[in-house]
Structures are given as structure tokens and as C-alpha cells.
């Protein structure tokens, strides 16, 4: 069975680990958000691609949730002591990957090809694709001004209330090679428990990805990042409240109009099931917190079992 | 692996589903059965109890085993199928829950107390899905208020009994209103039958 997964970083990466525990990793394609990509210290950084890469390579830092395990921070400490840019925390091992990627990009290699090369070097069997090789950047308009995603998320600790999320470059962005093929040839499309606005939003803002989803001939199942109306991590709940008017599973379902057939929600949100139903989406209730490998696997199974293939 | 019994009475079981042409009525009833079987065959060995010719063809192509309906109602039909099962854990799933997905059935199995029974009630208090620890624990209680009666009967036998809230199993289709309400959530076969309905009308 082939599975295509739209995903952001941390939560999505964890979810993908569960998926590749349950189905053949080589039959899975991860289509990853690149709206958060940025340049730090002259290096091209793709935080979500890297979270997915590290998670699937088994070298992610599970406690911290981002970056690599057994990381050291000597380069960053040096940067700081020299008065350099140190707000974005790049570890030593992480930096090595960014250096390789940056060099390749400067030589004109597309991001998708660089990512494939890195995945192969890390012995990852799953196909990891950036949503686009083009320039797509997420901006958040807040009550205190407009910020690039990482500036708002990291430097400003996502405190400013968001009025709007903009995906700059999305209208011109073409899906990266392999993305549309993966969506057309898959048996199932999954949307990882990632932030619908800033993780999945930029992926489906790419016109041809959105239309491929809208015209899908296979089911699409989303997994809610909410537990009891609260995000496990990050600003999803606050953004839902402000941009959708509430933090129930139904508000989440409404973020994906016409794009999903089923929504996997947590047991704590079971009361929202009727409202999800009214949105025309089949609610599937399970335990969604991915606190360890068995829990990740169970959530993956629930998502894969959220539709009955004919 | 669980054994799963799906009783299917054909059109006779869905007399309250009015306002449809005979062809559409049949297509929808069979579509719902197809959606239910798509889920059950992923979770366990499925036995369809029916005398309906189309139902038999559909069940066979879905990979389910067939048992003749002895007549006399749902309890008798279920009892006939249970006699043919050697598996311990048994789910009995109605053929009119078109939203069901495999996870819902696994969730019902997981919620079943050790040695006890679990069920999912319909909004009107009947029983849409029943989980039994052994086929011989079945008591023929289908009908109005059966959800309560199954639980009482189990407790009388000293078994733990729980009613589980699983939306896709609770939502059954008895009437045209049910169908309208659930159409967007129903499985592909039911939706296809309904698309035919829209094209025809």
C-alpha cells in the first residue's frame, strides 16, 4: 500500500515514525512544508525537512523535539561570543548538514534533489519531498506587525496574536518533482498532526497540490494536533481560536474544506465528534498523544484504519 | 483475530427508508452493506447472514463467508451465524452503519472488558454493534431497547457490560433523513449509490 503524508516538523515527524513502523517505509512519501525555511549565518536551513529527516533516520532528539540527538553547541557558543547571529539554535551536527545543503543549493541543485541526497546518505528509505523547490515563505501578520515565520515563532516565541498567515510565493510555486506523482499514485493521503495554518497551510497553498487533493480519487485522512482543544506543542490552538473562532475538532476540520474525508481526533475531544460529522468529515476517535514508540504506532494504525479500502 | 457477523435482510430490513425509487433503495442498502464489509473484512473473518441474492454476491466478492438466514428475525440470523464460528471473540455489526471504518471495530474490541461484553447503541436505543467474548454468550434480544437489555442480560450472567460511544457505529440509517444527514460521511459505496440517486432525480 502506498501512502502520501503531508507534514510539518516535530509532530508530523513523530507521526511519520509511527507510519513507517506499520507500513513499508519505502512505500511512504512525505510531502514536507518549506514555508519555514530560512537563512541563518549564511546557511540554508529547512527546519521541517530536517525534523522529518532526523526522525526517519532515527537520529532526532526525542526529548527536545527538534534537532539531532547527542548534539553539541560549540559553534553556536562561538558565534555568540563573537557577537554573531545566535537567536536560531543550530547545533554542531545540525550545522554540518546545513553546510552540505547550502553548498549544493548554491551550485544550482534543487532542494528536492539535495534532500534526496541527504536522505540517501542517512539511509532513509522513505521518500522525503519538499512541497516545492520554489521560493515559498510563510509570513504572519500579527497585532504587532508582520514577521517571517521563524522570527515570529522562535525569536518572538509566537506570542503576538496572529491575524493572518500569508504564503508568499505560493501562487507561482510549482510542486517539487515527485509531489504530484505521489499524490496521484497513492492509495491513501494522510495529513499529519501538524499546525493547519503554518505547517500544512503552506503545502496546500501551492495551487497544483491543492487541486490534486481536491480531485483525489483516494481517501484523505487528517490527524488532529489537538488534545482536549489544546495543542500538544506550539501555537495551533491560539491560531485556531483567532482564525477559525474556536479550538474544537470541528474548527480544525473546517481548516481543510473539501480536502479530508476523515479526521482522527483524541478521546478527550470525543464530544466534538458530532460537530465534525456535521462538517461532512468522518470522526475517528483514538488516543493521539505520541509519548512513546507504541503510542506512535497505535496512532499510525488508527490513521491507516480510518478508511476502509474497497 | 475476531469473527464478525453481519446480518443482512436486504430491502425487507429497510422499510422505513422511504422516498427512494426501488432501484435506488436497493443500491443504497447494498452500498451500505459494501461499506460495512469493507471495514469488517479488514478486522476479522466476516460472516454475512442473508438470503438476499445481491447481498450474497456482494458478500462473496468482499471475501466474506455466507450463512443462510433461517428467518424469524435478526436474533435468529445472528444465532445461525454464530454456530458456524470457531473463533472466540465475536463482533456482530449491523449492515446499516455506512460510516464505519476498521478503526471503529478495533476500538470496540479494545473497549470490550476481559470476558465481558461491549456494545454500541443506536440513537433510539437499539444495538448497532455487539462484542462478545464467546459466541455461546449470545442471547436473542435484538429489537427496541436492546442496548439496555443486552447489558442487563450480561450482568445477570455476572459479566461486565459496557456501552461504548463510537460515532461511526452509532450512526445507523433507518430513514431518508438519516441518509441525508450522513451522506457526506458515509463510505464510498454508499456515496456512489447516492450519487446515482442525485443524477437520476
Contacts between the chains, C-beta under 8 A, distances in Angstrom:
chain1	res1	chain2	res2	distance
A	219	B	188	7.9
A	262	B	101	6.8
A	264	B	103	7.9
A	270	B	165	6.5
A	273	B	167	4.2
A	274	B	167	7.0
A	277	B	167	6.4
A	277	B	171	7.3
A	277	B	182	7.7
A	277	B	185	5.6
A	280	B	184	3.3
A	280	B	185	6.4
A	281	B	184	7.7
A	281	B	185	6.9
A	282	B	99	5.6
A	282	B	101	6.7
A	282	B	168	6.1
A	282	B	185	4.6
A	283	B	167	5.4
A	283	B	168	7.3
A	284	B	101	6.1
A	284	B	103	5.1
A	284	B	104	7.0
A	284	B	168	7.1
A	285	B	107	6.8
A	285	B	166	6.9
A	285	B	167	7.1
A	286	B	103	6.6
A	286	B	107	6.8
A	301	B	103	7.6
A	301	B	106	7.8
A	302	B	103	4.9
A	305	B	42	7.1
A	305	B	101	6.3
A	305	B	102	4.0
A	305	B	103	3.8
A	305	B	106	6.4
A	306	B	101	5.3
A	306	B	103	5.5
A	307	B	101	5.7
A	308	B	35	6.7
A	308	B	38	3.6
A	308	B	39	3.9
A	308	B	42	6.1
A	308	B	100	7.4
A	308	B	101	5.3
A	308	B	102	5.6
A	308	B	187	6.2
A	309	B	38	6.6
A	309	B	42	7.5
A	310	B	34	7.3
A	310	B	38	5.3
A	310	B	188	6.2
A	310	B	189	6.9
